[in-house]
Amino acid sequence: MKEISLILKNNSLVTIEEFRILDRYSCTGKIWTLIQRPTEVSPYLIVDRTIEYIFDSESLTVFYIVSTNILATWDTDITRNLGLNDEFHLKDSLFIKPFDKSIIF
């Protein structure tokens, strides 16, 4: 079964329906450092922590129907063995890399 990873736009604003689907049909993955590099539109570097949720394809479809809080999705296998200094390009100026607990935000 193919696993698909997902990160939310905002973990604090999860609706009841989203929470129920996350609770029943996903499992939590890694904690990631989310990096948004500066662009002409947004000239700031933004770094934050985020949680990965892992779905099978059918459950992800259900979550897509209910949620408008999805920032990015990707094939979980791609990032399974990512090293501490490796980054994965999600889209546009958005990257993730494994969270390093020794770095303080």
N, C-alpha and C positions, 0 to 999 in steps of 0.2 A: 504494500500500500504506500502510495506516495504521500509524503508529509509536506505541508506548506506552512511556512512561518509567516507571522503577521505582527506588526506593531501598530499601536493605536496612536492617533493624533494627540489625544489627551486621556491619560489613565484616570484622572480625577472626575471626568464627566461621563462616566459609563452609565448608560440607562439600565433600568431593571431588566429589560429584555436582553440587552447585550450581556449583562452579568450572568443571566441564566444560561445563555448559550456558551459563554466562556467557561462557566463552571461545569456544565454537562458534557460539552463536546470538544474541549481543547485541553491541552496540558501546557503548563508553563515551561518555557525553554530557558535560555540563558538571559542574563542581564547584560545589556549592550550599552556601549557609549554611542550615542547618536550625535553625529556631527553634521551641521549645516554650514558649508563653506560660504564665504562672502560672494555675492553676485552684484550686478548693477542695480537690481531691484532691492535687494537686501544686503547692504554693505557690511554686515556684521558676522562674526564667527559665533555660532551658537553651539554649545556643547551641553548635552543632558544625558541622564540615564534613562533607559527604557527597558521594558520587559517584553520578551518574545512569547507569543502564544503559538502553539503548534496545532494545526488542524489536519484532518484528512480532507480530500477535495469536496466531498458531499457536505460535510459540516461547514466548511468555509463558504459554500454557496448559500447556506441558510444564514450565516452571519452577515454576508454581503447584502442579503435582502433586508435585514433588520437594521444594520448599522450604517451611519455616515461618518463614523469615527475611525476609519481605516487610513493609516498613513502610507503603509507599504506592505507588499507581500513578496515572498521569494521561495524558491525550492530550498527546503531545510538542509538537504545534503550539501549544498554549495558552501554553507558556513559552518558545517559540523566540525571541521578540523582547522578553523581559522586560528592562526597564531596571535599572540598578544599584540604584536605590532602590525598585524595585517589589517587592512580595511577592505570592506566590501561596498561597492558602489550600488546604492539602491535606485536612485533616480536623480536627475538634474544635479543639484549641488548637495545631495543627501547621501551620507555614508554611515556605516556602522563598523565598530570594531569591538572586540571583547572588552568587557568592563574590567578595569584594573583597580582593585580596591585600595591600592596604595596611593592612588592619585586622589586628592581631595578637591571637590568642586567648590 
